[in-house]
Amino acid sequence: MSGHPPVIVYPPSANGARRVTVRGRIVGLARGRGDVAAFLREAGFAEGVEEIDLDRSESVEWRGGDLDTWR
């Protein structure tokens, strides 16, 4: 396994969406924080409506900006 976290959020595309991968597989395009949190829940990083702290999660690598970078 590489030294990357299991979740990678890529830089925004021209339309603002950010590709999200979990363990190397594309899980969708996020248009905001809520989408990223939903993808993490679906991948088993949290149960139900449990809060996911995207600011402090060591499981997420933000590329091309942080969790507030959306176009």
C-alpha positions as CSV (number, residue, x, y, z in Angstrom):
1,M,0.0,0.0,0.0
2,S,1.2,3.5,-0.8
3,G,1.7,6.2,1.9
4,H,-1.6,7.8,0.9
5,P,-4.8,7.9,3.1
6,P,-7.6,5.6,1.9
7,V,-9.7,8.5,0.7
8,I,-8.5,11.0,-1.9
9,V,-10.5,14.1,-2.9
10,Y,-9.0,15.5,-6.2
11,P,-8.9,19.1,-7.4
12,P,-12.1,20.7,-8.6
13,S,-12.9,20.3,-12.3
14,A,-14.1,23.2,-14.5
15,N,-17.6,22.6,-13.3
16,G,-16.6,22.5,-9.6
17,A,-17.1,18.8,-8.9
18,R,-14.3,16.9,-7.2
19,R,-13.6,13.2,-7.9
20,V,-13.4,11.1,-4.8
21,T,-11.7,7.7,-4.5
22,V,-11.8,5.2,-1.7
23,R,-8.9,2.7,-1.7
24,G,-8.2,3.5,-5.3
25,R,-11.8,3.2,-6.6
26,I,-13.8,6.1,-7.8
27,V,-16.9,6.4,-5.6
28,G,-18.3,9.6,-7.2
29,L,-18.1,13.3,-7.8
30,A,-18.6,15.6,-4.8
31,R,-20.0,19.1,-5.2
32,G,-19.6,19.9,-1.5
33,R,-18.6,18.7,1.9
34,G,-21.8,16.8,2.4
35,D,-21.2,14.6,-0.6
36,V,-17.7,13.7,0.7
37,A,-19.2,12.8,4.1
38,A,-21.9,10.7,2.4
39,F,-19.2,8.8,0.4
40,L,-17.3,8.1,3.6
41,R,-20.4,6.8,5.3
42,E,-21.2,4.6,2.3
43,A,-17.6,3.2,2.5
44,G,-18.0,2.4,6.2
45,F,-16.0,5.2,7.8
46,A,-19.0,6.1,10.0
47,E,-22.3,4.6,11.1
48,G,-25.6,6.2,10.1
49,V,-25.7,9.9,10.7
50,E,-22.6,9.9,12.9
51,E,-20.7,13.1,12.3
52,I,-17.6,12.8,10.2
53,D,-14.9,15.4,11.0
54,L,-13.5,16.2,7.5
55,D,-11.1,18.8,9.0
56,R,-9.3,16.3,11.2
57,S,-9.7,13.0,9.4
58,E,-6.4,11.3,8.7
59,S,-8.3,9.1,6.3
60,V,-8.8,11.9,3.7
61,E,-6.2,13.6,1.5
62,W,-7.3,16.8,-0.1
63,R,-5.6,17.6,-3.4
64,G,-5.8,21.0,-5.1
65,G,-7.3,22.7,-2.1
66,D,-8.9,21.9,1.2
67,L,-12.4,21.0,2.1
68,D,-13.5,24.6,1.5
69,T,-12.2,24.7,-2.1
70,W,-15.1,24.3,-4.5
71,R,-15.8,26.2,-7.7
